[in-house]
Amino acid sequence: MTCLIIDDNPLARLALRNMLADVEDLQLIGECDSAVQAFNFLQKTPADLLLLDVEMPGMNGLEFLKSLEHQPMTILITSKTEYAVDGFELQVVDYIVKPVALPRLLKSVQRAKERHEPQQPAQVHELSTNHLFARVNGQLLRIDFAEILFVQALGDYIVFQTADKKHPVHLTMKAVEERLPTDQFVRVHRSYIVSVDKISNMEQNSLQIGKHVVPVSESLKAELMRRMNVI
């Protein structure tokens, strides 16, 4: 995994460089002292992970992220906590408040590594046509298809929603979609797959499933209507 440090403080860059020197499977490919320099760098040399200072002259770290068409994984590093909400709205990997401690930095880098590594399909084991087993809290949990109301994507996790429980699993929506029976489930939104039999009503671009309201993407609406057997 490649990494780029972006900070206008040379001592801060040196500290990060020294802390990352012995981290396995992490290659430091450069350092930049401004957002503009980093922008130009990334045009020529893509990076998997950014260690990004928020408070920089000219363009700050958050403005820089918003300027990128393709945003790498990012760990924000700042002396203030007030940017945390904005940072996580940009789906950053983590948010570290200065001074940076080595254990805290390593924890954030490990989180980035886990996100960077491809998901293993073996995390979900399809053992029959009416259920699957998913890894939940370190154990294999049986989830019956008949009990699933919908599946929702939440960051790096998907959640199997049943009538009375939520089961979070570290997987991608694509991996789950490939395992669910297509005659029972349909993708209605980039973040939702629903059980067709559990839909109680539909109004404009939303579905009612039990006590839950699920959004429907315009691009997926036609297939949903077909599957709902609308007359």
BALOBA-1460 file (C-alpha; in Angstrom, 3 decimals):
// residues 231
<rec num="1" residu="m" x="0.000" y="0.000" z="0.000"/>
<rec num="2" residu="t" x="1.475" y="3.352" z="-1.031"/>
<rec num="3" residu="c" x="1.325" y="6.429" z="1.196"/>
<rec num="4" residu="l" x="1.744" y="10.187" z="0.714"/>
<rec num="5" residu="i" x="2.323" y="12.634" z="3.593"/>
<rec num="6" residu="i" x="0.827" y="16.121" z="3.169"/>
<rec num="7" residu="d" x="1.685" y="18.687" z="5.859"/>
<rec num="8" residu="d" x="3.089" y="22.217" z="5.696"/>
<rec num="9" residu="n" x="5.150" y="21.627" z="8.863"/>
<rec num="10" residu="p" x="8.508" y="19.951" z="8.070"/>
<rec num="11" residu="l" x="8.902" y="18.654" z="11.632"/>
<rec num="12" residu="a" x="5.469" y="17.050" z="11.492"/>
<rec num="13" residu="r" x="6.378" y="15.371" z="8.200"/>
<rec num="14" residu="l" x="9.639" y="14.104" z="9.704"/>
<rec num="15" residu="a" x="7.824" y="12.674" z="12.725"/>
<rec num="16" residu="l" x="5.318" y="10.819" z="10.548"/>
<rec num="17" residu="r" x="8.077" y="9.530" z="8.284"/>
<rec num="18" residu="n" x="10.021" y="8.137" z="11.243"/>
<rec num="19" residu="m" x="6.940" y="6.490" z="12.752"/>
<rec num="20" residu="l" x="6.045" y="4.802" z="9.466"/>
<rec num="21" residu="a" x="9.579" y="3.681" z="8.596"/>
<rec num="22" residu="d" x="9.213" y="0.128" z="9.911"/>
<rec num="23" residu="v" x="5.574" y="-0.507" z="9.014"/>
<rec num="24" residu="e" x="5.374" y="-3.547" z="6.759"/>
<rec num="25" residu="d" x="3.514" y="-3.408" z="3.447"/>
<rec num="26" residu="l" x="3.448" y="0.389" z="3.531"/>
<rec num="27" residu="q" x="5.529" y="2.302" z="0.995"/>
<rec num="28" residu="l" x="6.046" y="6.031" z="1.516"/>
<rec num="29" residu="i" x="6.153" y="7.497" z="-1.996"/>
<rec num="30" residu="g" x="6.463" y="11.189" z="-1.191"/>
<rec num="31" residu="e" x="5.893" y="14.230" z="0.973"/>
<rec num="32" residu="c" x="4.159" y="17.493" z="0.072"/>
<rec num="33" residu="d" x="4.057" y="20.781" z="1.974"/>
<rec num="34" residu="s" x="0.860" y="22.151" z="0.416"/>
<rec num="35" residu="a" x="-2.419" y="21.042" z="-1.090"/>
<rec num="36" residu="v" x="-1.440" y="22.351" z="-4.527"/>
<rec num="37" residu="q" x="1.827" y="20.429" z="-4.481"/>
<rec num="38" residu="a" x="-0.060" y="17.293" z="-3.437"/>
<rec num="39" residu="f" x="-2.636" y="17.801" z="-6.181"/>
<rec num="40" residu="n" x="0.117" y="17.996" z="-8.806"/>
<rec num="41" residu="f" x="1.898" y="14.986" z="-7.296"/>
<rec num="42" residu="l" x="-1.205" y="12.793" z="-7.446"/>
<rec num="43" residu="q" x="-1.784" y="13.608" z="-11.104"/>
<rec num="44" residu="k" x="1.445" y="11.761" z="-11.888"/>
<rec num="45" residu="t" x="1.763" y="9.280" z="-9.014"/>
<rec num="46" residu="p" x="-1.446" y="7.892" z="-7.481"/>
<rec num="47" residu="a" x="-1.351" y="6.965" z="-3.784"/>
<rec num="48" residu="d" x="-3.459" y="4.455" z="-1.874"/>
<rec num="49" residu="l" x="-3.354" y="6.407" z="1.388"/>
<rec num="50" residu="l" x="-2.968" y="10.072" z="2.330"/>
<rec num="51" residu="l" x="-1.777" y="11.300" z="5.723"/>
<rec num="52" residu="l" x="-3.310" y="14.728" z="5.418"/>
<rec num="53" residu="d" x="-2.980" y="17.781" z="7.646"/>
<rec num="54" residu="v" x="-6.173" y="19.841" z="7.779"/>
<rec num="55" residu="e" x="-4.785" y="23.266" z="8.683"/>
<rec num="56" residu="m" x="-2.618" y="24.360" z="5.749"/>
<rec num="57" residu="p" x="-2.253" y="27.806" z="4.153"/>
<rec num="58" residu="g" x="-3.999" y="28.477" z="0.866"/>
<rec num="59" residu="m" x="-6.188" y="25.383" z="0.567"/>
<rec num="60" residu="n" x="-6.868" y="23.350" z="3.690"/>
<rec num="61" residu="g" x="-7.023" y="19.571" z="3.804"/>
<rec num="62" residu="l" x="-10.805" y="19.293" z="3.562"/>
<rec num="63" residu="e" x="-10.951" y="21.624" z="0.563"/>
<rec num="64" residu="f" x="-8.177" y="19.588" z="-1.019"/>
<rec num="65" residu="l" x="-10.095" y="16.314" z="-0.639"/>
<rec num="66" residu="k" x="-13.192" y="17.861" z="-2.192"/>
<rec num="67" residu="s" x="-11.097" y="18.971" z="-5.186"/>
<rec num="68" residu="l" x="-10.042" y="15.396" z="-6.020"/>
<rec num="69" residu="e" x="-12.037" y="13.475" z="-8.596"/>
<rec num="70" residu="h" x="-10.782" y="10.179" z="-7.178"/>
<rec num="71" residu="q" x="-10.189" y="10.400" z="-3.435"/>
<rec num="72" residu="p" x="-7.594" y="8.011" z="-1.973"/>
<rec num="73" residu="m" x="-8.079" y="6.588" z="1.495"/>
<rec num="74" residu="t" x="-7.278" y="9.395" z="3.904"/>
<rec num="75" residu="i" x="-6.218" y="9.759" z="7.527"/>
<rec num="76" residu="l" x="-6.805" y="13.349" z="8.618"/>
<rec num="77" residu="i" x="-4.309" y="14.786" z="11.103"/>
<rec num="78" residu="t" x="-5.145" y="18.068" z="12.835"/>
<rec num="79" residu="s" x="-4.706" y="20.027" z="16.038"/>
<rec num="80" residu="k" x="-8.465" y="20.665" z="16.292"/>
<rec num="81" residu="t" x="-11.480" y="18.409" z="16.747"/>
<rec num="82" residu="e" x="-13.970" y="20.699" z="15.035"/>
<rec num="83" residu="y" x="-13.300" y="19.213" z="11.592"/>
<rec num="84" residu="a" x="-14.222" y="15.663" z="12.584"/>
<rec num="85" residu="v" x="-17.791" y="15.734" z="11.262"/>
<rec num="86" residu="d" x="-16.712" y="17.210" z="7.925"/>
<rec num="87" residu="g" x="-13.948" y="14.633" z="7.702"/>
<rec num="88" residu="f" x="-16.177" y="11.635" z="8.223"/>
<rec num="89" residu="e" x="-18.740" y="13.034" z="5.778"/>
<rec num="90" residu="l" x="-15.901" y="12.721" z="3.258"/>
<rec num="91" residu="q" x="-15.567" y="9.073" z="4.357"/>
<rec num="92" residu="v" x="-12.013" y="9.378" z="5.633"/>
<rec num="93" residu="v" x="-10.436" y="6.300" z="7.201"/>
<rec num="94" residu="d" x="-9.671" y="8.027" z="10.500"/>
<rec num="95" residu="y" x="-9.182" y="11.362" z="12.252"/>
<rec num="96" residu="i" x="-6.161" y="11.884" z="14.517"/>
<rec num="97" residu="v" x="-5.694" y="14.894" z="16.788"/>
<rec num="98" residu="k" x="-2.130" y="16.168" z="17.226"/>
<rec num="99" residu="p" x="0.266" y="15.382" z="18.782"/>
<rec num="100" residu="v" x="0.279" y="12.083" z="16.910"/>
<rec num="101" residu="a" x="1.120" y="9.060" z="19.086"/>
<rec num="102" residu="l" x="2.639" y="6.003" z="17.434"/>
<rec num="103" residu="p" x="0.033" y="3.489" z="18.713"/>
<rec num="104" residu="r" x="-2.809" y="5.724" z="17.481"/>
<rec num="105" residu="l" x="-1.193" y="6.148" z="14.069"/>
<rec num="106" residu="l" x="-0.552" y="2.416" z="13.679"/>
<rec num="107" residu="k" x="-4.174" y="1.682" z="14.538"/>
<rec num="108" residu="s" x="-5.316" y="4.062" z="11.784"/>
<rec num="109" residu="v" x="-2.890" y="2.591" z="9.253"/>
<rec num="110" residu="q" x="-4.116" y="-0.913" z="10.075"/>
<rec num="111" residu="r" x="-7.672" y="0.248" z="9.462"/>
<rec num="112" residu="a" x="-6.591" y="1.561" z="6.056"/>
<rec num="113" residu="k" x="-4.846" y="-1.723" z="5.252"/>
<rec num="114" residu="e" x="-8.017" y="-3.670" z="6.018"/>
<rec num="115" residu="r" x="-10.000" y="-1.401" z="3.739"/>
<rec num="116" residu="h" x="-7.344" y="-1.659" z="1.030"/>
<rec num="117" residu="e" x="-7.195" y="-5.451" z="0.998"/>
<rec num="118" residu="p" x="-9.795" y="-7.120" z="-1.254"/>
<rec num="119" residu="q" x="-12.723" y="-8.681" z="0.540"/>
<rec num="120" residu="q" x="-12.658" y="-12.443" z="0.797"/>
<rec num="121" residu="p" x="-15.815" y="-14.098" z="-0.536"/>
<rec num="122" residu="a" x="-15.228" y="-16.891" z="1.994"/>
<rec num="123" residu="q" x="-16.546" y="-14.576" z="4.698"/>
<rec num="124" residu="v" x="-20.018" y="-15.539" z="3.572"/>
<rec num="125" residu="h" x="-20.677" y="-19.256" z="3.131"/>
<rec num="126" residu="e" x="-23.746" y="-20.277" z="1.161"/>
<rec num="127" residu="l" x="-24.700" y="-23.714" z="2.442"/>
<rec num="128" residu="s" x="-28.192" y="-24.133" z="0.999"/>
<rec num="129" residu="t" x="-30.855" y="-22.421" z="-1.072"/>
<rec num="130" residu="n" x="-32.703" y="-21.014" z="1.945"/>
<rec num="131" residu="h" x="-29.979" y="-19.565" z="4.176"/>
<rec num="132" residu="l" x="-26.382" y="-18.455" z="4.433"/>
<rec num="133" residu="f" x="-23.775" y="-18.227" z="7.162"/>
<rec num="134" residu="a" x="-22.057" y="-14.888" z="7.803"/>
<rec num="135" residu="r" x="-19.242" y="-13.912" z="10.143"/>
<rec num="136" residu="v" x="-20.759" y="-11.743" z="12.884"/>
<rec num="137" residu="n" x="-18.651" y="-10.796" z="15.923"/>
<rec num="138" residu="g" x="-16.135" y="-13.557" z="15.252"/>
<rec num="139" residu="q" x="-18.642" y="-16.382" z="14.817"/>
<rec num="140" residu="l" x="-20.561" y="-17.922" z="11.931"/>
<rec num="141" residu="l" x="-24.207" y="-16.942" z="12.267"/>
<rec num="142" residu="r" x="-26.994" y="-18.553" z="10.273"/>
<rec num="143" residu="i" x="-29.266" y="-16.045" z="8.528"/>
<rec num="144" residu="d" x="-32.367" y="-17.418" z="6.826"/>
<rec num="145" residu="f" x="-33.319" y="-15.707" z="3.598"/>
<rec num="146" residu="a" x="-36.954" y="-15.689" z="4.714"/>
<rec num="147" residu="e" x="-36.038" y="-13.500" z="7.710"/>
<rec num="148" residu="i" x="-34.128" y="-10.828" z="5.794"/>
<rec num="149" residu="l" x="-36.084" y="-7.613" z="5.219"/>
<rec num="150" residu="f" x="-33.249" y="-5.855" z="3.421"/>
<rec num="151" residu="v" x="-29.489" y="-5.489" z="3.248"/>
<rec num="152" residu="q" x="-27.945" y="-2.041" z="3.761"/>
<rec num="153" residu="a" x="-24.424" y="-0.799" z="3.015"/>
<rec num="154" residu="l" x="-22.860" y="1.272" z="5.817"/>
<rec num="155" residu="g" x="-19.276" y="2.275" z="5.072"/>
<rec num="156" residu="d" x="-17.075" y="-0.826" z="5.067"/>
<rec num="157" residu="y" x="-19.907" y="-2.973" z="6.413"/>
<rec num="158" residu="i" x="-23.215" y="-4.329" z="5.221"/>
<rec num="159" residu="v" x="-26.097" y="-4.911" z="7.614"/>
<rec num="160" residu="f" x="-28.594" y="-7.761" z="7.303"/>
<rec num="161" residu="q" x="-31.825" y="-6.284" z="8.687"/>
<rec num="162" residu="t" x="-34.401" y="-8.744" z="10.010"/>
<rec num="163" residu="a" x="-37.679" y="-7.957" z="11.753"/>
<rec num="164" residu="d" x="-36.023" y="-7.555" z="15.145"/>
<rec num="165" residu="k" x="-32.230" y="-7.550" z="14.660"/>
<rec num="166" residu="k" x="-29.356" y="-6.042" z="12.721"/>
<rec num="167" residu="h" x="-26.401" y="-8.223" z="11.742"/>
<rec num="168" residu="p" x="-23.325" y="-6.177" z="10.643"/>
<rec num="169" residu="v" x="-20.820" y="-8.018" z="8.431"/>
<rec num="170" residu="h" x="-17.520" y="-6.765" z="7.001"/>
<rec num="171" residu="l" x="-18.335" y="-7.328" z="3.315"/>
<rec num="172" residu="t" x="-19.136" y="-5.499" z="0.104"/>
<rec num="173" residu="m" x="-22.620" y="-5.205" z="-1.377"/>
<rec num="174" residu="k" x="-21.363" y="-6.909" z="-4.527"/>
<rec num="175" residu="a" x="-20.273" y="-9.994" z="-2.578"/>
<rec num="176" residu="v" x="-23.626" y="-10.222" z="-0.817"/>
<rec num="177" residu="e" x="-25.640" y="-9.604" z="-3.978"/>
<rec num="178" residu="e" x="-23.877" y="-12.534" z="-5.637"/>
<rec num="179" residu="r" x="-24.948" y="-14.844" z="-2.791"/>
<rec num="180" residu="l" x="-28.594" y="-13.849" z="-2.426"/>
<rec num="181" residu="p" x="-31.167" y="-15.659" z="-4.616"/>
<rec num="182" residu="t" x="-32.208" y="-13.368" z="-7.461"/>
<rec num="183" residu="d" x="-35.796" y="-14.628" z="-7.388"/>
<rec num="184" residu="q" x="-36.217" y="-13.298" z="-3.843"/>
<rec num="185" residu="f" x="-34.055" y="-10.173" z="-3.668"/>
<rec num="186" residu="v" x="-33.598" y="-7.093" z="-5.837"/>
<rec num="187" residu="r" x="-31.193" y="-4.145" z="-5.749"/>
<rec num="188" residu="v" x="-33.185" y="-0.919" z="-5.353"/>
<rec num="189" residu="h" x="-30.413" y="1.522" z="-4.454"/>
<rec num="190" residu="r" x="-26.629" y="1.489" z="-4.401"/>
<rec num="191" residu="s" x="-26.888" y="1.008" z="-0.626"/>
<rec num="192" residu="y" x="-29.928" y="-1.313" z="-0.438"/>
<rec num="193" residu="i" x="-31.006" y="-4.786" z="-1.530"/>
<rec num="194" residu="v" x="-34.542" y="-5.717" z="-0.486"/>
<rec num="195" residu="s" x="-36.634" y="-8.840" z="-0.164"/>
<rec num="196" residu="v" x="-39.429" y="-8.413" z="-2.710"/>
<rec num="197" residu="d" x="-41.894" y="-10.377" z="-0.569"/>
<rec num="198" residu="k" x="-41.365" y="-8.007" z="2.368"/>
<rec num="199" residu="i" x="-42.413" y="-4.828" z="0.511"/>
<rec num="200" residu="s" x="-45.712" y="-3.544" z="1.889"/>
<rec num="201" residu="n" x="-46.102" y="-0.420" z="-0.278"/>
<rec num="202" residu="m" x="-44.257" y="1.994" z="-2.537"/>
<rec num="203" residu="e" x="-44.604" y="5.758" z="-2.805"/>
<rec num="204" residu="q" x="-42.617" y="7.734" z="-5.372"/>
<rec num="205" residu="n" x="-38.951" y="6.828" z="-4.705"/>
<rec num="206" residu="s" x="-39.275" y="4.950" z="-1.427"/>
<rec num="207" residu="l" x="-40.446" y="1.569" z="-0.174"/>
<rec num="208" residu="q" x="-42.148" y="0.629" z="3.062"/>
<rec num="209" residu="i" x="-40.759" y="-2.599" z="4.530"/>
<rec num="210" residu="g" x="-42.160" y="-3.248" z="7.969"/>
<rec num="211" residu="k" x="-41.389" y="-0.106" z="9.984"/>
<rec num="212" residu="h" x="-38.520" y="0.843" z="7.682"/>
<rec num="213" residu="v" x="-38.458" y="3.248" z="4.731"/>
<rec num="214" residu="v" x="-35.975" y="2.329" z="1.986"/>
<rec num="215" residu="p" x="-34.953" y="4.721" z="-0.827"/>
<rec num="216" residu="v" x="-35.262" y="3.670" z="-4.475"/>
<rec num="217" residu="s" x="-32.894" y="4.868" z="-7.190"/>
<rec num="218" residu="e" x="-34.524" y="6.123" z="-10.375"/>
<rec num="219" residu="s" x="-32.189" y="3.963" z="-12.471"/>
<rec num="220" residu="l" x="-33.294" y="0.774" z="-10.654"/>
<rec num="221" residu="k" x="-36.975" y="1.591" z="-10.415"/>
<rec num="222" residu="a" x="-38.087" y="-0.127" z="-13.631"/>
<rec num="223" residu="e" x="-36.638" y="-3.501" z="-12.630"/>
<rec num="224" residu="l" x="-38.162" y="-3.165" z="-9.186"/>
<rec num="225" residu="m" x="-41.591" y="-2.460" z="-10.651"/>
<rec num="226" residu="r" x="-41.264" y="-5.522" z="-12.873"/>
<rec num="227" residu="r" x="-40.290" y="-7.697" z="-9.929"/>
<rec num="228" residu="m" x="-43.205" y="-6.341" z="-7.869"/>
<rec num="229" residu="n" x="-45.593" y="-7.595" z="-10.572"/>
<rec num="230" residu="v" x="-47.297" y="-4.205" z="-10.882"/>
<rec num="231" residu="i" x="-50.516" y="-4.159" z="-12.946"/>
